[in-house]
Amino acid sequence: MLSDNELEEIRKRIENASHGPWNAFVEGRDFESGSSFIQTGSGDIELIGATEADYDFIANARQDISRLLDEIVRLRKSVNGCD
């Protein structure tokens, strides 16, 4: 089980990362020429050796992890009768 401290550390990493949403743009899927990249709120990220699925996973993690943390908090409150 994740402790409240661990959840807070994850939340801090999200808050310190570039603002979202992040979007993956994959050459050959989303456009025809150039290199694949992840567009963030403060610039682009290019990866070496990443698959199309890697780009999608990393880009979506920016949004997904925040939502998962919110759901954990909601469920814990519900279980503890604070809902």
C-alpha positions in Angstrom: 0.0 0.0 0.0 1.2 3.5 -0.8 1.6 5.7 2.2 0.2 9.3 2.2 3.9 10.4 2.1 4.5 8.4 -1.1 1.4 9.8 -2.7 2.5 13.3 -1.8 5.9 12.7 -3.4 4.2 11.5 -6.6 2.0 14.6 -6.5 5.0 16.9 -6.1 6.7 15.3 -9.1 3.6 16.0 -11.2 3.4 19.6 -10.0 7.1 20.2 -10.8 6.9 18.7 -14.4 5.9 20.9 -17.4 2.3 21.8 -17.4 -0.1 19.6 -19.4 -1.8 18.4 -21.2 1.0 16.5 -23.0 0.4 15.2 -26.5 2.3 12.6 -28.5 3.0 13.3 -32.2 4.3 10.3 -34.0 5.9 10.6 -37.4 4.0 8.5 -40.0 0.9 8.4 -37.8 0.2 12.1 -36.9 2.3 13.8 -39.6 4.5 12.9 -42.5 8.0 14.4 -42.0 10.1 15.3 -39.1 10.7 13.4 -35.9 8.3 12.1 -33.3 7.9 14.2 -30.1 5.8 14.9 -27.0 4.4 18.4 -26.9 4.3 19.8 -23.4 3.3 23.1 -22.0 6.9 24.4 -22.0 8.4 22.7 -25.1 8.9 19.5 -26.8 10.4 16.2 -25.7 12.1 13.9 -28.2 13.0 10.3 -27.3 15.6 8.0 -28.8 14.5 4.4 -29.4 10.9 4.9 -28.2 8.1 3.1 -29.8 4.8 4.6 -30.8 3.3 3.0 -27.7 6.1 4.5 -25.5 5.3 8.0 -26.8 1.6 7.6 -26.1 2.2 6.2 -22.7 4.6 8.9 -21.6 2.5 11.7 -23.0 -0.7 10.4 -21.3 1.1 9.6 -18.0 1.1 13.4 -17.4 -2.7 13.4 -17.2 -3.3 9.9 -16.1 -1.3 9.9 -12.9 -3.0 13.0 -11.7 -6.4 11.4 -12.2 -5.2 8.2 -10.6 -4.0 10.1 -7.5 -7.4 11.9 -7.3 -9.2 8.6 -7.5 -7.0 7.0 -4.7 -7.8 10.0 -2.5 -11.5 9.7 -3.3 -11.6 6.0 -2.6 -9.7 6.3 0.7 -12.1 8.9 1.9 -15.0 6.6 0.9 -13.5 3.6 2.7 -12.9 5.7 5.8 -16.4 7.1 5.8 -15.4 10.7 5.0 -17.3 10.8 1.7 
